[in-house]
Amino acid sequence: MISTNEIITTILIVLVLIVISGFFSGSETAITASSARPYLDAKRGNKRAIILIALKKRMDRLIAAILLGNNFVNILASSLTTSLLIGIFGGKGVVYATLIMTVLIVLFAEILPKMIAVRYADTISLRIARLMRLLLFLLFPILLIVQAVMWLLLRPFGLHKTTISDDNDSSTEILRGAIEMRDNTLPSDDEKKMLNSILDLEDVNVSKVMVHRSEVKMLDLNSDVSQMVDDVMDSPFSRFPLFDDNIEEIIGVVNAKQLLGEFRRQKGKMTRKDVLAMAGKPWFVPETALLKYQLKSFQKRQEHLSVVVDEYGVFLGIVTLEDVLEEIVGNIIDESDADVPGLEKRNGCYIVDGNVAIRDLNRELGWQLPDDDATTIAGLVIHEARILPKKDQRFVFFGFRFKILKAEKTRILSLQITPPEPTKEN
């Protein structure tokens, strides 16, 4: 027969173990969910922040130590509870212990601590930094043994070289966190958008910002030179791809200023050979080229226009230096641009040209339409509808309502978009 003192002592020990388990669970969540603030505090000399940054650089060992301690106290608490209830209720005590410990561990050692840790991640992670360092020091010999065992188990499968990278908290994510933090150094949302756009250059390829071939103004070498000059005069652009009969055969890039100057100098007597001679060599880039490297290439080559091709060398469109810069600073408006090209607000809805880029809409209107499978808004509707829509057809995707206003054969020329009603959360 178990005495009352033994029952009370066991219950108190189990409760303490559950608190310790909750501490481990919350610590893991707080450290992994902490933002960029500790990095900034570390630069200012905060000792706790310095310790925390050092711990986050060894996340594989830290998580292993936390899991080791967490599982140890959970198993110990369950064993003590089972032993106590078997002594009181006999064989049924196993069932009772399982039910009771499941509820206690899930609620008070997992869910509740993690919820609190996520809410106050930065504060908690800084306060527990020293304790976590001590835990890592005490369990270091055991962790070495565990790592050696895991290495032996994973080696037959070729996974022994795979480790948790120290760069999981990449500098990019650190910067994103710093940008989103409300601070006097970032007074406006426009600056935050611009800084985030700079970071996005590493993830966005030229196909997302290029001008599609159907929208590119080009010059045909086989046309009369005076016609070329008229085309240039009627266009707001400064550079034009030059093709020879077939638009797939781009043979050069013509600078409008040079063409008009030479045409004037020769008093209108220019020949096609003269145009070809002054045309610059076309610069071809793959559609998968990242904007980060495209911008560097523009700077290195001192060029303003490149021709985008797919894996088969098929002409897809062009990308200019202005296109890349607009990805950073937003739409650059000049005398020939509308305030928002291809976009008009009307009675709570938006009238949008089909060739408007999804990224431009998201950035301009604060939407979050996906652009993984399509570049333009027309492409998104076609992709989601799985058909070629006709005029007056209506669709609902991602909470947005789409109505086709103009369609021509396989193209959507114009559509009406009604965004979802704003909620308290958004």
Salt bridges, closest charged atoms under 4 A:
ASP41 OD1 - ARG44 NH1 3.14
GLU110 OE1 - LYS114 NZ 3.86
ASP169 OD2 - LYS56 NZ 3.07
GLU173 OE2 - ARG176 NE 3.92
ASP200 OD1 - ARG176 NH2 2.86
GLU202 OE2 - LYS292 NZ 3.12
ASP203 OD2 - ARG176 NH2 3.91
GLU215 OE2 - ARG411 NH2 3.44
GLU248 OE2 - ARG213 NH1 2.78
GLU262 OE2 - ARG265 NH2 2.55
GLU303 OE2 - ARG301 NH2 3.26
GLU327 OE2 - ARG359 NH2 2.38
GLU327 OE1 - ARG363 NH1 3.35
GLU344 OE1 - ARG346 NH2 3.13
ASP360 OD1 - ARG363 NH2 2.87
ASP371 OD2 - ARG359 NH1 3.41
ASP373 OD2 - HIS383 NE2 3.81
GLU384 OE2 - HIS383 ND1 3.37
